[in-house]
Amino acid sequence: MFDRLRVMLMKELLELHRDPWAMFRLVVPLLLQLFAFGYAATFTVNHVATSVLDLDHSQESRGLISHFAATGRFDFVDFATSQADVTRDIDAGRATVAIVIHAGFARDLLNGRTGPLQVAVDGTNSNTALIALGYVGRIVARYQADRTGVTVPAAAAGASGVSVTLRERPWFNGGLEDRWFFIPGLIGTLTLIQVVSLTAFAVVREREVGTLEQIMVSPIRPIEFILGKAAPFFFIGLGEVLLITMVGEWWFHIPFLGSPLVMLLGASLFLLAALGLGLLLSTLSRTQQQAFALNFFIVNPFFILSGFAFPIAAMPAAMQWFTWINPLRYFLVVTRAVFLKGVGIAVLWPDLAVMGLLGAVLFGLSILRFRKSLD
């Protein structure tokens, strides 16, 4: 058995060696996507186009505006003179946020009342609008604290003499760096795309070029054929995991706090599941065009339903059920926990066990489907 597996492995490696573009396709697109996500994908919103309407023209209103300018997150594109100007800025897409300080703002503050402040946002981009509103709330709270010398909760405590001070302490990512969230997740996401794409064409390519029948009249058994097809891509997948990990740690300075052995175990189990999925798609396809369509149909939902960018808890209940059979969901937990938390098998064993189970099931289905396709 091992001799036949060795022959299949050598055959697959020779095919890769004869393809002059193989290494280019395996490495360059991977790095391009890694750097694109690493630099472009972020939940931080900067340089929000902002229109300002100051109807109070007081020292207090100018102080509030200066607080917005000092953050560097808001770019003032227009200092409007009327409400119509503000409406026009947002309607024309010139401004995403409009800050309107009504007349009497300073008088109300000096008299101990709440100063009127209106904030309008362009809701066509709901994500940017929500983040910008969060920034506005923090800036106004900071302005109030700087102006009175006490925090808003402390001032609200008033006569009771009881005050509550909020002190934020993010764990495992003290600076709330988006890259620390994205880069570990890319290990699983990009590897899944590459490995499933490679293996999805493995069997169907043999059928199209007419070599599948020649292989099957040899003494090789279906399970040996499937394992021989999967072995080269398993090592390619491990190489891609190592490459992304090294670039993330050395170039993007993502801390790696956990054990490399735990990372290796998680990557191996994830790759088994990904390879089983790719081989199953390959046995279900009769042509490479069908394999490409199935690959696109399966991989995209796996990405969306993995929790990489969209929280699983925010998905409808029916969608959350589908995430339980998604190996990428569990590998994302493993990579982020190993990178940022440094936890081990004692914590991650449920995710590792599910990935191993999914890999066994998918490989079993691939072998059964391959036997059926030969009948």
Backbone torsions as a table, in degrees:
resi	resn	phi	psi	omega
1	MET	NA	-45.2	-177.2
2	PHE	-67.7	-31.2	176.6
3	ASP	-65.7	-41.4	179.7
4	ARG	-68.3	-38.4	175.5
5	LEU	-63.3	-39.1	179.0
6	ARG	-63.6	-40.2	178.7
7	VAL	-64.3	-44.0	178.4
8	MET	-62.3	-40.7	179.2
9	LEU	-62.8	-44.5	179.0
10	MET	-63.9	-37.4	178.8
11	LYS	-61.7	-46.8	-178.7
12	GLU	-66.2	-39.8	179.2
13	LEU	-66.5	-36.3	177.2
14	LEU	-65.9	-38.3	178.0
15	GLU	-63.5	-40.4	177.1
16	LEU	-66.4	-39.0	-179.2
17	HIS	-65.9	-34.0	-178.9
18	ARG	-76.2	-14.8	179.6
19	ASP	-90.4	107.5	-175.5
20	PRO	-66.4	-20.2	-178.8
21	TRP	-97.2	3.6	-174.9
22	ALA	-61.5	-51.9	-178.4
23	MET	-64.6	-35.4	177.2
24	PHE	-61.7	-46.9	-178.4
25	ARG	-67.6	-29.7	-177.3
26	LEU	-80.2	-30.9	-171.2
27	VAL	-107.2	-51.0	-171.2
28	VAL	-64.4	-50.6	178.2
29	PRO	-60.2	-34.4	178.7
30	LEU	-62.2	-47.0	-179.4
31	LEU	-67.9	-38.6	178.5
32	LEU	-60.8	-44.2	178.8
33	GLN	-67.6	-37.4	179.3
34	LEU	-61.8	-47.2	-178.9
35	PHE	-71.4	-33.7	177.6
36	ALA	-63.8	-46.5	177.8
37	PHE	-68.0	-41.4	-176.2
38	GLY	-62.2	-35.1	-177.2
39	TYR	-100.1	-30.4	-172.8
40	ALA	-98.8	-32.2	-176.1
41	ALA	-80.8	117.5	-178.5
42	THR	-158.9	148.4	173.3
43	PHE	-93.4	-1.5	179.3
44	THR	-83.6	133.7	179.7
45	VAL	-111.5	121.3	177.9
46	ASN	-122.2	159.6	174.6
47	HIS	56.0	50.3	177.3
48	VAL	-74.1	122.3	179.1
49	ALA	-64.2	122.3	-170.3
50	THR	-130.5	134.9	173.6
51	SER	-107.1	135.1	-175.7
52	VAL	-119.1	131.3	174.0
53	LEU	-123.8	106.8	-179.6
54	ASP	-104.2	103.0	179.5
55	LEU	-94.3	-1.1	-178.2
56	ASP	-98.1	-35.8	178.2
57	HIS	52.0	47.4	-179.0
58	SER	-117.7	169.6	176.9
59	GLN	-62.7	-37.6	-179.8
60	GLU	-66.2	-42.6	-179.7
61	SER	-67.1	-39.2	177.2
62	ARG	-66.8	-33.4	176.7
63	GLY	-65.3	-39.4	177.9
64	LEU	-65.4	-42.1	178.8
65	ILE	-62.8	-38.5	179.4
66	SER	-65.7	-30.7	176.2
67	HIS	-65.2	-39.0	176.5
68	PHE	-65.4	-42.6	-177.9
69	ALA	-67.0	-34.3	-174.9
70	ALA	-68.4	-23.8	-177.9
71	THR	-72.3	-25.2	-176.5
72	GLY	78.3	0.3	-179.7
73	ARG	-91.7	-15.3	-178.1
74	PHE	-119.4	126.2	175.7
75	ASP	-105.0	120.6	-178.4
76	PHE	-80.4	112.0	-178.7
77	VAL	-96.5	-16.0	-179.1
78	ASP	-160.6	133.1	170.5
79	PHE	-103.0	92.8	-171.4
80	ALA	-70.9	159.8	178.6
81	THR	-113.8	-6.7	179.5
82	SER	-153.7	164.9	178.1
83	GLN	-64.0	-32.2	179.1
84	ALA	-63.5	-36.8	177.6
85	ASP	-63.8	-40.8	178.9
86	VAL	-63.2	-45.7	179.2
87	THR	-60.4	-41.7	179.7
88	ARG	-64.8	-39.7	179.9
89	ASP	-61.1	-42.6	-178.8
90	ILE	-75.2	-41.2	180.0
91	ASP	-61.9	-37.1	-177.8
92	ALA	-83.0	-3.0	-178.9
93	GLY	77.8	10.5	179.7
94	ARG	-74.9	-31.3	-179.4
95	ALA	-127.4	142.5	174.9
96	THR	-94.3	-31.6	-178.8
97	VAL	-128.1	141.6	174.6
98	ALA	-125.2	129.1	179.4
99	ILE	-111.4	120.1	-178.1
100	VAL	-118.5	116.1	177.4
101	ILE	-103.0	111.6	-173.9
102	HIS	-78.0	159.5	177.0
103	ALA	-61.6	141.1	-178.1
104	GLY	93.8	5.0	-179.0
105	PHE	-61.0	-50.7	-178.5
106	ALA	-67.0	-39.9	-178.6
107	ARG	-61.8	-43.1	-179.3
108	ASP	-66.1	-39.7	179.3
109	LEU	-64.5	-43.6	-178.8
110	LEU	-66.6	-25.7	179.3
111	ASN	-92.7	7.8	177.0
112	GLY	80.3	13.8	178.1
113	ARG	-101.3	170.7	178.9
114	THR	-75.6	127.3	179.0
115	GLY	-78.2	134.7	-178.5
116	PRO	-73.2	123.7	178.1
117	LEU	-138.6	126.8	179.0
118	GLN	-112.3	133.8	177.0
119	VAL	-125.2	122.3	176.5
120	ALA	-114.5	138.7	-179.4
121	VAL	-127.5	152.1	175.8
122	ASP	-82.0	106.4	-175.6
123	GLY	-79.5	1.6	178.1
124	THR	-65.4	-26.9	171.3
125	ASN	-112.9	89.1	-171.1
126	SER	-65.4	-34.3	-178.5
127	ASN	-64.3	-49.6	178.8
128	THR	-62.9	-38.9	-179.2
129	ALA	-63.3	-44.5	-178.9
130	LEU	-66.0	-41.8	179.3
131	ILE	-65.6	-42.6	179.0
132	ALA	-62.4	-39.5	177.6
133	LEU	-63.4	-36.8	175.4
134	GLY	-62.7	-41.3	176.6
135	TYR	-61.6	-42.4	-178.7
136	VAL	-60.3	-44.5	179.8
137	GLY	-60.3	-41.1	-180.0
138	ARG	-69.7	-37.7	-179.7
139	ILE	-67.1	-41.6	179.1
140	VAL	-64.7	-40.2	177.7
141	ALA	-64.0	-39.9	178.1
142	ARG	-66.1	-40.3	178.2
143	TYR	-61.2	-43.4	179.7
144	GLN	-64.5	-40.6	179.7
145	ALA	-66.4	-42.0	179.4
146	ASP	-66.0	-34.2	-176.1
147	ARG	-75.3	-39.1	-175.2
148	THR	-99.3	-18.2	-178.2
149	GLY	84.4	2.3	177.1
150	VAL	-134.3	158.4	177.6
151	THR	-75.1	159.6	-179.4
152	VAL	-59.8	-45.7	178.6
153	PRO	-60.3	-37.4	-179.7
154	ALA	-66.2	-40.5	179.7
155	ALA	-66.0	-36.2	-178.6
156	ALA	-70.6	-21.5	-179.9
157	ALA	-65.9	-35.7	170.6
158	GLY	55.9	-126.0	-169.6
159	ALA	-69.9	-21.3	-176.4
160	SER	-68.1	-20.1	-179.3
161	GLY	76.4	4.4	179.8
162	VAL	-102.4	129.4	179.6
163	SER	-128.4	149.5	177.6
164	VAL	-122.5	125.7	178.8
165	THR	-113.0	124.9	179.3
166	LEU	-89.2	123.4	175.7
167	ARG	-121.3	112.9	-178.4
168	GLU	-83.2	137.5	175.7
169	ARG	-141.5	89.0	177.4
170	PRO	-65.9	132.9	177.5
171	TRP	-93.3	147.5	172.4
172	PHE	69.3	-11.7	176.5
173	ASN	-154.7	73.3	-171.1
174	GLY	-58.0	-34.7	-179.9
175	GLY	-89.6	3.5	-177.3
176	LEU	50.4	46.7	179.2
177	GLU	-76.1	124.9	-179.5
178	ASP	-62.6	-34.7	-178.3
179	ARG	-63.8	-31.8	178.0
180	TRP	-65.0	-24.0	177.3
181	PHE	-86.6	-42.4	-173.4
182	PHE	-77.0	-47.2	-171.2
183	ILE	-60.4	-49.4	176.7
184	PRO	-58.6	-35.4	177.7
185	GLY	-67.0	-29.3	179.8
186	LEU	-67.3	-24.5	178.9
187	ILE	-57.2	-48.3	179.6
188	GLY	-75.5	-40.4	-174.8
189	THR	-64.7	-52.3	-177.9
190	LEU	-69.1	-36.3	178.2
191	THR	-65.8	-40.0	177.8
192	LEU	-60.5	-45.8	-178.9
193	ILE	-60.6	-45.8	-177.3
194	GLN	-68.1	-49.0	-173.1
195	VAL	-68.6	-45.1	179.9
196	VAL	-64.4	-38.5	178.7
197	SER	-63.7	-42.0	-179.8
198	LEU	-66.8	-47.6	-175.3
199	THR	-75.3	-24.9	179.9
200	ALA	-62.8	-25.1	179.9
201	PHE	-97.4	-0.5	-169.8
202	ALA	-65.1	-54.6	-176.4
203	VAL	-78.2	-41.9	-175.7
204	VAL	-65.8	-30.6	176.8
205	ARG	-65.0	-40.7	177.4
206	GLU	-62.2	-38.0	180.0
207	ARG	-68.7	-40.2	-177.5
208	GLU	-68.7	-39.7	-177.7
209	VAL	-83.9	-5.0	174.8
210	GLY	86.2	12.4	-179.0
211	THR	-94.4	-9.9	-177.9
212	LEU	-63.9	-42.8	-179.9
213	GLU	-63.9	-38.2	178.5
214	GLN	-64.0	-38.5	179.7
215	ILE	-68.1	-40.7	-173.7
216	MET	-75.6	-18.3	174.2
217	VAL	-82.2	-6.2	175.0
218	SER	-80.2	172.6	-178.8
219	PRO	-69.9	-3.3	-176.1
220	ILE	-67.2	140.7	179.0
221	ARG	-95.2	159.7	-178.0
222	PRO	-56.1	-41.9	-179.3
223	ILE	-64.7	-35.5	178.4
224	GLU	-70.4	-36.2	178.3
225	PHE	-64.5	-46.2	180.0
226	ILE	-63.0	-45.6	179.9
227	LEU	-65.2	-38.4	178.0
228	GLY	-66.0	-33.6	175.9
229	LYS	-70.1	-35.9	-174.3
230	ALA	-80.0	-31.7	-172.0
231	ALA	-56.7	-48.8	-179.3
232	PRO	-61.2	-39.9	-178.5
233	PHE	-71.9	-25.7	174.7
234	PHE	-63.4	-46.2	-179.9
235	PHE	-70.7	-34.1	174.8
236	ILE	-62.9	-42.3	178.4
237	GLY	-62.8	-41.3	176.8
238	LEU	-62.3	-39.6	177.4
239	GLY	-62.7	-38.6	179.6
240	GLU	-70.3	-37.7	175.5
241	VAL	-61.0	-44.6	179.2
242	LEU	-63.6	-41.8	-178.9
243	LEU	-63.1	-48.1	-179.1
244	ILE	-65.3	-38.7	179.0
245	THR	-62.5	-43.8	-179.5
246	MET	-65.8	-44.1	179.6
247	VAL	-64.7	-42.1	179.4
248	GLY	-62.6	-39.3	-177.3
249	GLU	-78.6	-42.2	-173.3
250	TRP	-90.1	-34.5	-177.3
251	TRP	-92.2	-48.4	-178.1
252	PHE	-91.9	-2.7	175.7
253	HIS	58.6	42.5	174.6
254	ILE	-82.4	125.5	-178.1
255	PRO	-68.2	138.3	175.2
256	PHE	-113.6	101.5	-171.4
257	LEU	-99.4	-14.4	-173.7
258	GLY	-94.3	-166.0	-178.1
259	SER	-90.7	130.6	174.7
260	PRO	-59.9	-30.9	-180.0
261	LEU	-68.1	-38.5	175.9
262	VAL	-65.1	-40.6	176.8
263	MET	-63.0	-41.6	178.8
264	LEU	-63.7	-43.3	178.7
265	LEU	-63.1	-46.0	179.0
266	GLY	-62.3	-42.5	179.4
267	ALA	-64.3	-38.7	-179.2
268	SER	-64.9	-46.2	179.7
269	LEU	-65.8	-38.9	178.0
270	PHE	-65.0	-41.7	179.9
271	LEU	-65.3	-36.2	176.1
272	LEU	-60.2	-42.5	178.5
273	ALA	-67.1	-42.3	179.8
274	ALA	-65.5	-41.3	178.2
275	LEU	-65.3	-41.7	177.6
276	GLY	-61.5	-39.4	177.6
277	LEU	-65.1	-46.0	-179.3
278	GLY	-63.4	-41.2	179.3
279	LEU	-68.2	-36.0	176.7
280	LEU	-63.3	-43.0	176.8
281	LEU	-62.2	-37.1	-179.2
282	SER	-67.1	-38.9	179.4
283	THR	-73.6	-21.9	178.2
284	LEU	-82.4	-11.4	-174.5
285	SER	-103.5	146.2	175.8
286	ARG	-100.8	-23.4	179.3
287	THR	-133.7	165.4	178.7
288	GLN	-68.9	-28.9	176.5
289	GLN	-65.3	-39.5	176.7
290	GLN	-66.0	-40.4	178.4
291	ALA	-62.1	-40.4	178.7
292	PHE	-64.3	-42.4	-178.8
293	ALA	-66.4	-42.9	178.4
294	LEU	-64.7	-38.9	178.8
295	ASN	-60.7	-46.0	178.7
296	PHE	-64.5	-38.5	-176.7
297	PHE	-68.6	-31.3	-175.7
298	ILE	-93.1	-45.6	-171.3
299	VAL	-67.4	-41.3	-179.2
300	ASN	-60.3	-48.1	175.2
301	PRO	-62.1	-34.8	177.7
302	PHE	-61.7	-39.6	178.4
303	PHE	-65.8	-46.2	-177.0
304	ILE	-66.4	-37.8	-175.1
305	LEU	-95.8	25.6	-178.2
306	SER	-100.5	-18.1	-173.0
307	GLY	87.5	9.6	-179.6
308	PHE	-63.7	-48.2	-178.0
309	ALA	-122.0	-24.1	-176.6
310	PHE	-116.9	123.1	-177.2
311	PRO	-59.8	132.5	-180.0
312	ILE	-64.4	-35.8	-178.3
313	ALA	-63.8	-22.4	-179.5
314	ALA	-88.2	-4.7	-178.7
315	MET	-81.6	156.2	173.6
316	PRO	-59.0	153.2	-176.4
317	ALA	-57.0	-39.4	-179.8
318	ALA	-63.4	-37.6	178.3
319	MET	-69.5	-36.0	-179.2
320	GLN	-63.2	-30.4	177.5
321	TRP	-63.2	-37.1	-179.2
322	PHE	-67.2	-27.4	-178.2
323	THR	-67.2	-20.6	-178.4
324	TRP	-67.9	-22.0	179.3
325	ILE	-103.8	17.6	-178.7
326	ASN	-103.4	107.9	-178.9
327	PRO	-62.9	-26.0	179.9
328	LEU	-64.8	-32.7	178.1
329	ARG	-56.5	-46.0	-175.7
330	TYR	-75.6	-34.7	-179.6
331	PHE	-70.6	-31.8	175.6
332	LEU	-62.8	-39.3	176.8
333	VAL	-62.0	-43.0	-177.8
334	VAL	-65.8	-49.0	-175.5
335	THR	-64.2	-45.1	-178.3
336	ARG	-68.8	-35.3	178.9
337	ALA	-70.3	-40.8	179.8
338	VAL	-68.7	-44.2	-179.5
339	PHE	-63.5	-56.9	-165.4
340	LEU	-96.7	-28.2	-177.0
341	LYS	-103.2	-26.6	-179.0
342	GLY	72.7	24.0	-178.9
343	VAL	-80.8	166.2	-175.3
344	GLY	-120.0	-160.3	-175.5
345	ILE	-64.3	-31.5	-178.8
346	ALA	-57.6	-29.1	179.5
347	VAL	-97.5	-35.1	-170.6
348	LEU	-96.1	0.9	-174.6
349	TRP	-59.6	-33.8	177.7
350	PRO	-62.6	-42.1	179.2
351	ASP	-67.0	-39.7	178.2
352	LEU	-64.6	-40.9	-178.9
353	ALA	-65.1	-41.6	-179.8
354	VAL	-66.2	-40.7	177.3
355	MET	-62.0	-40.3	177.2
356	GLY	-63.8	-40.7	178.3
357	LEU	-65.1	-44.8	178.2
358	LEU	-61.4	-40.2	178.4
359	GLY	-63.0	-43.1	179.6
360	ALA	-64.4	-43.1	-179.5
361	VAL	-64.6	-45.9	-177.9
362	LEU	-66.6	-39.7	176.7
363	PHE	-65.7	-41.2	177.9
364	GLY	-61.4	-43.3	177.5
365	LEU	-63.8	-37.2	179.1
366	SER	-63.0	-42.8	-179.5
367	ILE	-67.6	-43.7	178.9
368	LEU	-64.2	-41.5	-179.8
369	ARG	-67.6	-35.7	178.7
370	PHE	-66.6	-40.5	176.9
371	ARG	-61.7	-42.9	-178.2
372	LYS	-66.2	-37.3	-178.0
373	SER	-69.4	-18.1	179.0
374	LEU	-86.0	-16.6	-177.7
375	ASP	-74.9	NA	NA
